[in-house]
């Protein structure tokens, strides 16, 4: 059984905690917060580390932890550090490409063939970062089995 991650934006933790949890993944195309969410199989802590180490050059042991907003038997809502999406705004192709290559060489990755997949993912996150910024929202993730 896999875990599903839906990333979304919210102005604060109280709003994020009210994400409709009775809906199944296929029903969660967007959310009531007016932002199209993003589904991915990438863990939020991996995503935060990917941006902070690959783009910002933060050592892995200095990546801030996620903040638990809601823990329920059927799901959890976590807040990503704001620093996990802000650095993506305004960085160029070279920085995204370098971060993708760095992360494709991590031991549990498939090597250079993963670089393009990571590159595409970081571009999706760039778009997500822009949407969050324009809406004045923080990044959150709904996690459920």
ZIZIUR-V963464 format. One record per run of one state. SS is the DSSP state (H for helix, E for strand, C for the rest). FROM is the first residue (numbers start at 0). TO is the last residue. Records with the same first field share a line. If there is no record, write none. Layout:
# ZIZIUR-V963464
SS = FROM-TO ; FROM-TO
This chain:
# ZIZIUR-V963464
C = 0-2 ; 10-11 ; 17-23 ; 27-36 ; 40-42 ; 54-58 ; 62-65 ; 71-74 ; 79-81 ; 86-91 ; 104-110 ; 135-136 ; 144-144
E = 3-9 ; 37-39 ; 66-70 ; 75-78 ; 137-143
H = 12-16 ; 24-26 ; 43-53 ; 59-61 ; 82-85 ; 92-103 ; 111-134
